[in-house]
Amino acid sequence: MSPYGTDRRHHTLTVLVENKAGVLARVAGLFSRRGYNIFSLAVAPSDDERFSRITIVVDVESAPLDQIVKQLDKLIPVVSITELAPAAARVRELLLATVEAAPDTRGQIIQLVGVFEGKIIDVGPDRLTVMLAGAPTKLDDFEDLIRGYGIVELQRTGRVALPMLDRSDQRPRAGAGVTGPAHHPEKAG
Amino acid sequence: MELTGAQALIKSLEMQRVEVMFGLPGGAILPVYDPIIDSSIRHILVRHEQGAGHMAEGYAHVTGRPGVAMVTSGPGATNIVTPLADAYMDSIPLVVVTGQVATTAIGSDAFQESDITGITMGITKHNWLVTEPSDIPRVVAEAFHVATTGRPGPVLIDVPKDVAQASMDWYWPEPDDLDLPGYHPVTVGDPELVRRAASLILEAERPVIYAGGGVLKARAAEGLRELAERTGIPVVTTLMARGCFPDSHPLCLGMPGMHGNYTAVTAMQKADLLIALGSRFDDRVTGKIDAFAPGAKVVHVDIDPAEHHKVRHADVAIVGDARIVVDQLLAALDAAGLPGSAHTRSAPGGSPADASEGGASLPGSEAAAFPRSRLVPWRATLSQWQERYPLVYDPADTAGGLKPQMVLETLRDATPDDTIVASGVGQHQMFASQWWQFDHPYTWVNSGGLGTMGFAVPAAIGAKVGRPDRTVWAVDGDGCFQMTAQELVTASSERVPVKIAILNNAYLGMVRQWQEMFYEERYSEVYLSPDLPDYVGWAEAMGCVGIRVESPEEVGPAIDKANAVDDRPVVIDFRTDASEKVFPMVAAGMSNDDIVVDPSLVGEGR
């Protein structure tokens, strides 16, 4: 089984933080000193330049999710935390891979990339670099299938996620817990 | 008005009404020391930066105001790491300013450079590296706000030398100018949860109020007393909460925990309801957590939501300031018909008219159905335990030296009731907490969570600076004293007349006790010698009065002599019995049900 497999242990936290020096270190340091496991981590600017968004997939077997969220919320630069249970999130990830592609297997790889709706982004005499975006399980499957051809290098970005939309009123579905001053009375002191 | 960053920093501290700061200058912080000459702020020059931090903690403990310390970069900053960690564990508001190498040199391994914001990330509530002189007033205002609101704690401001030297246009930020979009502490409890807590209180048959340091931080002692007296519920006060409820009060059970008294420990074990106010179920209180208070429901009031369910699941978890929530609880109990005076508080809407009638209620009347009559069997059980398992020692057995308990009893009885007591960490700390009678809040200054040896001397100095009107005694061990004694030079030169009682048993006493009990009396690296150093000579060399006490009859006169000195510090070297152990004791990792009382009480059945 792929180490990237999704299961119920892995909850996604999207954390809005102040866009200031050292904030990522504060978040990572908190996880390390309290013994929480980070499964994946992605950081990027948000649509508001004052804030960045950190998407953390946490292993809730290492500590209760409630504790992880509350301890994160105590960090002063953390503005809000949205918790997405596996069933309530749209989760996506990007994969880049350079694969051995000798003339006799090249066609098969190209076909596989087509089936998975990926892209070929670089071509060498005997190697291809391919790109695939999608749900983590889809990336897992793709990775398993290309492994047989010989993976030279592979990178995955870590997950980003947004709450699944409710078809009726487009509010976040139940299970997408939100903390933060606007939504949650339990902001840490 | 154009100021340098350094001038702006000192002016900002003045704007925060800082009256005193503790520190020691050095290269990177040099620019900030210059405007101190012209400032209204009293600066106390310490002999080691750790002393500055602990003094600021002692000051904060007794005044309720943030303690302020300032040190230089590199080693100056790393020397204050221990006090920051200590203050973080015990939720003490501190503002520490550190110098830093110039912004252009940061990251280059410059002389006396250390990444102090990185180092202290995990032991401060927050910290700031200031990169623009124009940020200084806002950052100082933010730092004081963060340190003193919500769950209090230490903060650190790192100021590079070039930022201190550059100029800026002075301003003072309005509250709205603070840039803290992620910081909104909740102080008022959720009314529905308060109502549920009140109904648990009304139903309980064996309730205990488990008061922690948060009661003192929230200035909630008065409300706690009203809650206890009106409900008749007994109170245990943790090591951090000693004094928040008077030890002399009939409802006070004293200190719970590893060296708590039998009744306090066992009352929690047998309780059907724990009302935790500003306490955090520390392992030294709970013992083995799976076996802790197995039959108790828990109401947990804490301003830090992360404390809820962290160690022990709470049936009702209320986020809020202890003072405010206790007042809410009283109002909710009024509304539910709790008898007793409520005239000092605004009556809650819809409460029965008879609920706010003043005067004592009559047992047996309908209004008094709760709670006193229901608690009679519980209170009787507690009284039996108190009678059967008091704190004891044998004062007649003086062959091995003075009994530390006897020294503390004599000291307690020879000093004013509102004397402030600071302690280090170890046997002497536990003896002091057990044998002192704390009847006033903010009279006990100690290192609870971190357990910092060497805390007592500088903390006592800081306390005396904050409360010069009070008598301040440090109860210290000989091991602890040797860690920070040099600050008595500071006390002498600054005319801070603290008094130090060293319980000198020539050992690292608590470690010795554990080696005796759990390592088959194999004493490894715990012997210190009673005469090296010569404590009296050392005290005198530091400008203090030094007194040595070896026999019981000298104890009282020596204390009287020390109490009469008010122009310099006094150090008394009490030669105590190394074989004396702290009891009761719950061994590490054991259940509180396995509490070991003083051997002299065994045999009468437990």
Interface residues (C-beta under 8 A of the other chain):
Chain A: V17 E18 A21 G22 A25 R26 G29 L30 R33 R50 P64 D66 Q67 K70 Q71 D73 K74 L75 I76 P77 V78 V79 S80 G180 P181 P185 E186 K187 A188 G189
Chain B: T117 G118 M121 G122 K125 H126 L129 V146 T149 G150 R151 L180 P181 G182 Y183 H184 P185 V186 T187 D190 I303 D304 P305 A306 H308 H309 K310 V319
